[in-house]
Amino acid sequence: MIERSTADWYHLDVMDGVFVPNISFGLPVIKALNTVSKKPLDVHLMITQPERYISDFKKAGAHYLTVHVEACTHLHRTVQMIKDEGMHAGVAINPHTPLSSIEYIIEDVDLICLMSVNPGFGGQHFIEQTYSKIEHLVQLRKAKNAQALIEIDGGVTLKNAKKIIECGADVLVAGNTVFSHPNSLDVIHQLKHL
């Protein structure tokens, strides 16, 4: 269904049960998906010490690889490792994390993933303060003359997606909204044409 849809990417959450309280899937699933997908794989690592697995995720087929600022002691080094493997580098930040944590890396990354829920479980409600965080990130991106895409992950619905885009988001992650609806293709189409 996703292959037939107007969605641009697959967003794949890899969770280790340590950085977040949930466990999802890992390299074998991503590798299998890469063999049948024509769409890029946007892999979001919600794991501790993500730098240990960067080359493995490249081999599995990741096009975008996003790590959490909260999980990386040496974030700049980790971003460089991702780029050295030929992938687009992304950095995710949790709802409580200030934008100042990415001020000195924003020019080096291709994507900033703002978590609009606490990471780990689908179906959560969008945290309203995210709207102003998006607007501030747009200002920071402009001030730094950066090109990073702004991705919003968590609680995106047909009701709030337009406002999220108006605030400056470039990429929407919508799992529960898409997969809980009886006509997922139509939901994706609506989100794409806001």
N, C-alpha and C positions, 0 to 999 in steps of 0.2 A: 504494500500500500504506500509506504514512504517513497519507494522508487517511482511510483506512478504520480506522486503528488508534486506540487509546485515548491515543496520545501527545498532549500538550497543545500543543506548539510544534514548529517546525523550528529546530534549532540549526545555523547556517550559518557555517562558518569561512572567513573571507576572509584569504588569506595572500599576502604580496607578494614572497617570496624575499629580503627584506632583514631585516625584523624576525625572521622565522623562515626556515629554509633551504628551505622548500617554497613552491610557487606553487599556488594553488587556482583560484578563480573570483572574479568581481567583480560589478559592478552589473548587467550584462545578464542574468546567470543569476538574480539575486535578483528583478529586475523581472519576468522570465518566470514564476518560481515564484509570485510574488504574484498573478499573473493567474489562476492555477488553484487556489490554496490558500485554504481557509477558516480555517486555523490561523494564529496569529501567527508572525511571523518574528523569531527571536532571532539577531541578526547579531553575530558575534564578530570584531572587527577585529584581526587579528594583522599590523598594518602600521605603518610609520613615519608620523609626522605625520597621524594619523587626523582631526585637526580640519579638514583641507582638504576632506574628503569628506562631512561630516555631512549637509548639506542634500541631497546626491546620494543618500545611502542612505535618507533620509526619502522622497524622491521615488520611489525604487525599491520602497518598501514595508516597510522595517524598522519593527517595533514596539518591539523592544528593540535598543539599540545599545550594545555593550560595547567599551570601549577598554582597552588595557593601561596600568597605572600606569608601567611601564618605558618606554613610548613617548611619554608626554605630559610635556612640560616644564611646562605650565600646566594641570594636571589639573582644578582647580576650574573654570577657564574652559571647558575642553572639555566637562565635565559640564553646565555651564549652557547651552552651545550645543546639546547634545543635547536637553535639556529644552525649550529655547526653540523647537525644531522640533516639539515635541509627542510625542516618543518617550520611552520609559522608558530611563533612563540606567544603564548597568552599568559596573563597573570590574573588570578581570581582573588577577590577580597570579600571577606565575610561582612555581614551587615554592620557589626560593631566596629570594624576596622576603619580608621580614618583614611581619607584619600592621600594624606601626607605620606603614607607608607609606600606609595607608588610614584611619588613626585620625581624621584631621581632615576626611575626605570622606564617611565612612560614613553620616552623617545626610542627605546630599544625594543619595544614589544609591538606585536601586530594586533593584539586584542587585549582588552581589559574586560574581565567578566565580573560584573557587580552581582553579588548574591543578594537577592531580594527576599530571601527566606533564610533561615538557619539551615546550612547544608546537612544532607543526610537522608531526608525523606521527602517523597513527592506528595503533592496534594495540600501543601501548606498555603496559608493566606499571605498575599503580598504585603510586605512591610512598607507602609505609606511614606516613611522618611526617604525611601529610595528615590522618589521623584526629585527631591532637592539634591540628592547625591549625584544623580545623573547630570543635572544642570551644572553642578560644581565641577564634575569631571569634564564636561564639554568645555568649560572655561579653562581648566587646567590644560587640556589637550591643545586648545588654541594658544594659550600663553607659552607653551613649550614647543609649538609648531610640530606637534606629533601627529601621526597618522593612524594610531591604534583604533580599531573598531571598538565600539562600546556594546557589550553583550549583557543582556539582563536575563538572569537565571533564577526562576522561582516565582510561583504565583501569578504568572502571566495568563490573562484570560481575554476573552473577546471584549469584556467590559473595560479593562484597563489598558489594553495594548495601544490604543490610539494615543492616550495621554503619555504613555511611556515613550512612544516614538516622537511625539511633540516635544518632550523634554530633551531629546537628542540621541536616543538609543539607535544603534544600527542593526543589531541582531537580537532577535527574541528567541528564547528557549521556552517551549510550551509543551511539556510532557503530559501532565494530567488533563489539561484542557483539550488536547488532541485525542488522547487515547481513551478518555472516559466518555466521549461523545459517540453516538451511534453512526454519525457520518464524519469520520475523521478527515477525509479528503476535502470536504466542504469547509471544515474549520480551518485547515491549513490554507485553503484558498482565500478565505476571509481575512485571515491574519496577514497574508502576503499582499493583499490589496487594500489595506487601510490607508 
